[in-house]
Each structure stands twice: as structure tokens, then as C-alpha cells.
């Protein structure tokens, strides 16, 4: 991009971009599996700005959803929790034909592995809290775009006041200097864990665009040059409490919603008694063999609970 502006959080970047370019009565298209707080912010504006927010699936016909007042298409690719890959070039072509602005949260792939502006997207956002910083010691956000659009975005960013502090800017630059070294390690370890889970008898599904049987594998290879180490998986149904016990039994994985740092994390994302349970993993920089061994012992305990249930 031509220019970038830094924020004190990823949501600082999201809110500034949305408020800078939307007007009263606009129509917004947003990918269904977007970051929850971003969707909450759009919902909060529906009454205050008379916005119409419409959520679409990755395989939706965007052309049919466009309206005369469609001002913005907001996407993530891969998406939150499900890690679906969107055709960014096709989305940008539809948007430009209708005079709509396109914004992507590109935090998952980082600037190293996906370059949305080259595919026609107008604004690329990143939560610098994640891989860019990489050390779990700051919050930050970045918005990258053209000089023309920055004329509108920067005044809004300054007015909202979500400015990145000097100390956090220093730490973000420190992290950015090692991103190209850290990310390949994350990618390799993440793929190894995803493949191991894919073959585990208790695992029903692994959502990772780097697996060949993913429906988004080919599109991902066309748009991205690599993968980060955030993905989700689903295990067989078990009684209430078993899923939480599985996460708690892990010794090397912290239970936390953030990701993109040196430590491995897990967070339950769908826990319903007697239904398949889903978890999101962020694979860190620890030895991957130790991470797999930790998951193995936890799944063994989970399987024992499941067998007792079946025995009863």
C-alpha cells in the first residue's frame, strides 16, 4: 500500500475504517464468519446510522446481493473459526463495478503470506497484537491503503483517539523484525499438528486451508504463499464436561482467546453436551513433537470418557 496508520488495538483499526467510509443509510455486506466484535460494531450502527448489514457465506453470489446503496464489503480470509477462503479478486471486481469499498482483516495470513491489495482489495487491516508483535505483550492494529483513501481514513483515526503508544510501537517493530523467521516455523508446526489431528480416530474434522482435502485448498494456494498456525478441529460427541476437561488436561497449551504468539493456545468454540465439540488451536514455537504428545494424552483421556459413556 501507499500508506499505513497504526492503532492501539485491532478493533481501533476496524472501527476507524468502518466509520470513515460509511454514511447514514448505507448497505454493508459482511462475511458471515467474521471477527465477533467487528460484527457487534456493525450491528450497533444499524440503528444509529440506519445501516443495513447483510451477512453472506463464502459461496454466495455477491453480484445478486449488491444494492444501489451498497457502500462496503467487509471480509476475512481465511474466516474466523471455520477458516474458509474467499475469492478476493472476484470480490474486489464485483465491488468496483458497483462503486463499493472493500476491507479485509488480513491478520491470519499476515502481510507475508497474503497481499490483498494486489488482488484489488482497497484496505487491508491487521491486528498487530497477533503475529506482527508475536510476543503477547502489546495490543495494536494497522490499516494499509492508498494515499487517496488515507486522506479520508487518517483524520477519522486521529479523531477517534485509538493511537498506538510509543512503547507499543517500539515493541511492534521489534516483533516485525523477526516475523519472516517466526512465521515459517509456525506454518510447519501448524501443518504437522493439523495432519496428525486429521488422522486421529476421535477427530471428525480439521479446518485448515493447507490440508489437501480442504475445499479451500486450491483457492488458498492461488491467493496465499503460506499458512499461519491458527485452525480449528471437531471431536466426537461426549458428555457434558468432557470437552472442558480435555482442554484443561493439556499441559503445553494455555486456554486463551488471543493467538499469534510464541506460546500454543487452545479455546473451546462450540461446547454442547452430547454434540461434537470444536476447538481452535494456535500453534506456537515449542517443539512440535511435544505439542503432539500433549494433544495425544489429552485425546486419550477424552476417549476414555467417551468409552465410559458408551459402556453406560
VENBELZI-V634133 format. One record per backbone hydrogen bond with DSSP energy under -1.0 kcal/mol. NH is the residue of the N-H (numbers start at 1). CO is the residue of the C=O. E is the energy in kcal/mol with one decimal. If there is no record, write none. Layout:
# VENBELZI-V634133
NH_CO_E + NH_CO_E
This chain:
# VENBELZI-V634133
2_145_-1.1 + 3_145_-2.2 + 5_143_-1.9 + 7_141_-3.1 + 8_162_-2.2 + 13_9_-1.2 + 14_10_-2.0 + 15_11_-2.9 + 16_12_-1.7 + 17_13_-2.0 + 18_14_-2.1 + 19_15_-2.6 + 20_16_-2.2 + 21_17_-1.1 + 22_18_-1.1 + 25_49_-2.6 + 26_23_-1.9 + 27_69_-2.6 + 28_52_-3.1 + 29_72_-2.6 + 30_54_-2.6 + 31_74_-2.3 + 32_56_-2.9 + 34_32_-1.3 + 39_35_-1.8 + 40_36_-2.4 + 41_37_-2.1 + 42_38_-2.0 + 43_39_-2.4 + 44_40_-2.2 + 45_41_-1.1 + 46_43_-1.2 + 49_45_-2.6 + 51_45_-1.0 + 52_26_-2.2 + 54_28_-3.0 + 56_30_-2.0 + 60_57_-2.1 + 62_60_-1.2 + 65_62_-1.1 + 66_62_-1.1 + 70_67_-1.8 + 71_27_-2.5 + 72_27_-1.1 + 73_101_-2.8 + 74_29_-3.1 + 75_103_-2.8 + 79_84_-1.5 + 80_33_-2.0 + 82_80_-2.4 + 83_79_-1.3 + 88_86_-1.4 + 91_87_-2.2 + 92_88_-2.5 + 93_89_-1.8 + 94_90_-2.1 + 95_91_-2.5 + 96_92_-2.4 + 97_93_-1.8 + 98_94_-1.0 + 100_95_-2.9 + 101_71_-3.0 + 103_73_-2.4 + 104_123_-2.3 + 105_75_-2.2 + 106_125_-2.8 + 110_106_-1.7 + 113_109_-1.2 + 114_110_-1.3 + 118_115_-1.0 + 119_116_-1.1 + 120_117_-1.2 + 121_116_-2.0 + 123_102_-1.8 + 124_144_-2.4 + 125_104_-3.1 + 126_142_-2.2 + 129_140_-1.3 + 130_127_-1.7 + 133_128_-1.3 + 134_130_-2.9 + 141_7_-1.7 + 142_126_-2.3 + 143_5_-2.0 + 144_124_-2.6 + 145_3_-2.2 + 150_146_-2.1 + 151_147_-1.0 + 152_149_-1.2 + 153_149_-2.2 + 154_150_-2.6 + 157_153_-2.5 + 158_154_-2.5 + 159_155_-2.3 + 160_156_-2.3 + 161_157_-1.1 + 163_161_-1.9 + 169_165_-2.4 + 170_166_-2.2 + 171_167_-2.0 + 172_168_-2.4 + 173_169_-2.3 + 174_170_-2.0 + 175_171_-2.2 + 176_172_-2.6 + 177_173_-1.7 + 178_175_-1.3 + 181_178_-1.1 + 182_178_-2.8 + 183_179_-2.7 + 186_182_-2.2 + 187_183_-2.9 + 188_184_-2.5 + 189_185_-2.4 + 190_186_-2.9 + 191_187_-2.4 + 192_188_-2.0 + 193_189_-2.4 + 194_190_-2.5 + 195_191_-2.6 + 196_192_-2.1 + 197_193_-2.7 + 198_194_-2.2 + 199_195_-1.2 + 200_197_-1.4 + 203_200_-1.2 + 204_234_-2.7 + 205_234_-1.4 + 207_232_-3.2 + 208_206_-1.0 + 211_208_-1.9 + 214_211_-2.3 + 217_214_-1.7 + 220_216_-2.5 + 221_217_-2.0 + 222_218_-1.5 + 223_219_-2.0 + 224_220_-2.9 + 225_113_-2.0 + 231_281_-2.0 + 232_207_-1.3 + 233_279_-2.3 + 234_205_-2.7 + 235_277_-2.8 + 236_202_-2.2 + 242_239_-2.0 + 245_241_-2.1 + 246_242_-2.1 + 247_243_-2.1 + 248_244_-2.4 + 249_245_-1.7 + 254_264_-2.2 + 256_266_-1.1 + 265_282_-2.2 + 266_254_-2.7 + 267_280_-1.8 + 269_278_-2.5 + 270_278_-1.3 + 274_238_-2.0 + 275_272_-2.0 + 277_235_-1.1 + 278_270_-1.6 + 279_233_-2.5 + 280_267_-2.6 + 281_231_-3.1 + 282_265_-2.6 + 283_229_-2.5 + 285_262_-3.1 + 291_287_-1.5 + 292_288_-2.4 + 293_289_-2.0 + 294_290_-2.0 + 295_291_-2.3 + 296_292_-2.4 + 297_293_-2.2 + 298_294_-1.8 + 299_295_-2.6 + 300_296_-2.0 + 301_297_-1.8 + 302_298_-2.2 + 303_299_-2.8 + 304_300_-1.9 + 305_301_-1.8 + 306_302_-2.2 + 307_303_-2.7 + 308_304_-2.1 + 309_305_-2.0 + 310_306_-2.3 + 311_307_-2.5 + 312_308_-2.1
